Amino acid sequence: MGSDWQDPATVETMLDDLETWAVVGLSGDPSRTAYSIASLLQERGKQVVPIHPSFADPATPAVLGEQGYATLADVPFAIDVVDVFRRSEAAGDFADQAVEIGAKGVWFQLGVVDEAAYERTTAAGVPMVMDTCPAIEWRRRGR
């Protein structure tokens, strides 16, 4: 089943066609992987939407020039991809929330695997990628 998680056509669609990426776990800490990947997404022309509980405090500064939100449900516009930087045991809730808000895709980062969430998400008609990273996938495709 693992190969389904990284279906090349699904990866291509998310990287090439989907523009607004909510990055769950993105804070203002540049030493964190979420920060560097969000920065790469911006370099590739994607709009990044930081999602982190710290944004419940309105005094929390923007990250990478983008206003952050405490939850996916707080975002007042459409999200294409929900990119999850959380441990596997916490990630499934964000896949469910992505389906609820009408996201067009869910991406679980390298090392993040939740088979039940994959089944629920894809059964709901939302494509999902797990256990890889946009940086790896762009590199794999020579971009």
C-alpha positions in Angstrom: 0.0 0.0 0.0 2.9 2.4 0.7 3.5 3.0 -3.0 -0.1 4.4 -3.3 0.9 7.1 -0.8 3.4 8.5 -3.3 1.5 8.1 -6.5 3.5 10.1 -9.1 0.4 11.6 -10.7 -0.9 12.8 -7.3 2.5 14.3 -6.4 2.7 16.0 -9.8 -0.7 17.5 -9.5 -0.1 18.9 -6.0 3.4 20.3 -6.9 2.4 21.7 -10.3 -1.3 22.7 -10.1 -2.2 23.5 -6.5 -1.2 27.0 -5.3 -2.3 27.7 -1.8 -0.6 25.5 0.8 -1.5 25.5 4.5 1.6 24.4 6.4 0.5 22.9 9.7 3.2 23.3 12.4 4.8 26.3 10.7 6.1 28.8 13.3 8.6 31.6 13.1 11.5 29.4 14.1 13.9 29.3 11.1 15.7 26.3 12.5 12.6 24.1 12.0 12.1 22.0 8.9 8.6 23.4 8.3 10.1 26.9 8.0 12.7 25.8 5.3 10.1 23.9 3.3 7.6 26.7 3.5 10.3 29.0 2.3 10.9 26.6 -0.6 7.2 26.5 -1.4 7.2 30.3 -1.6 10.3 30.2 -3.9 8.3 27.9 -6.2 5.4 30.4 -6.4 3.1 28.8 -3.8 1.1 30.9 -1.3 1.9 29.6 2.2 -0.5 29.8 5.0 1.0 29.2 8.5 -1.1 27.0 10.8 0.1 26.9 14.4 -1.7 27.2 17.8 0.5 30.3 18.6 -1.5 32.3 16.1 -4.5 32.3 18.5 -2.6 35.2 20.0 -3.1 38.2 17.6 0.2 39.6 18.7 2.1 36.6 17.1 4.0 38.0 14.1 3.5 36.8 10.5 5.8 34.0 9.2 7.6 34.4 5.9 5.4 37.5 5.4 2.2 35.6 5.6 -0.5 35.9 8.3 -0.9 32.8 10.3 -4.0 31.1 11.7 -4.4 28.9 14.8 -6.5 26.3 13.0 -7.4 25.4 9.4 -11.0 26.4 10.1 -9.9 29.9 10.9 -8.5 30.5 7.4 -11.0 32.8 5.5 -10.2 31.6 2.0 -9.8 28.3 0.1 -6.8 26.1 0.8 -5.5 23.7 -1.9 -3.1 21.6 0.0 -2.8 20.9 3.7 0.9 20.1 4.4 1.3 18.5 7.8 4.5 18.8 9.9 3.2 16.9 13.0 4.0 13.5 14.5 2.1 10.6 12.9 -0.1 10.1 15.9 -1.4 13.7 15.7 -1.4 14.1 11.9 -4.7 12.3 11.2 -6.8 15.0 12.8 -5.4 17.5 10.3 -6.3 15.2 7.4 -9.9 15.1 8.7 -9.9 18.9 9.0 -8.6 19.2 5.5 -11.5 17.2 4.2 -13.9 19.3 6.3 -12.6 22.6 4.8 -12.7 21.3 1.2 -8.9 21.1 0.6 -7.9 19.6 -2.7 -5.1 17.6 -1.3 -3.3 16.5 1.9 0.5 16.1 2.2 2.1 14.3 5.2 5.8 15.1 5.4 8.7 12.7 5.5 8.3 10.2 8.3 4.6 11.0 8.9 2.4 8.0 8.2 -1.2 7.3 9.2 -2.8 4.5 7.2 -6.2 5.1 8.7 -6.1 8.8 7.8 -5.0 7.9 4.3 -8.0 5.6 3.9 -10.5 8.2 5.3 -9.1 11.0 3.2 -8.9 9.2 -0.1 -12.3 7.6 0.5 -13.6 11.2 0.9 -12.2 11.9 -2.6 -9.3 14.0 -1.4 -5.9 12.9 -2.8 -3.2 12.4 -0.3 0.6 12.0 -0.2 2.5 10.6 2.8 6.1 10.1 4.0 7.8 12.4 1.5 8.6 16.1 1.1 8.1 18.6 -1.7 11.9 19.3 -1.8 12.6 15.6 -2.3 9.9 15.3 -5.0 11.1 18.4 -6.9 14.7 17.1 -6.8 13.5 13.6 -7.9 11.9 15.3 -10.9 15.0 17.3 -11.7 13.4 20.6 -10.8 
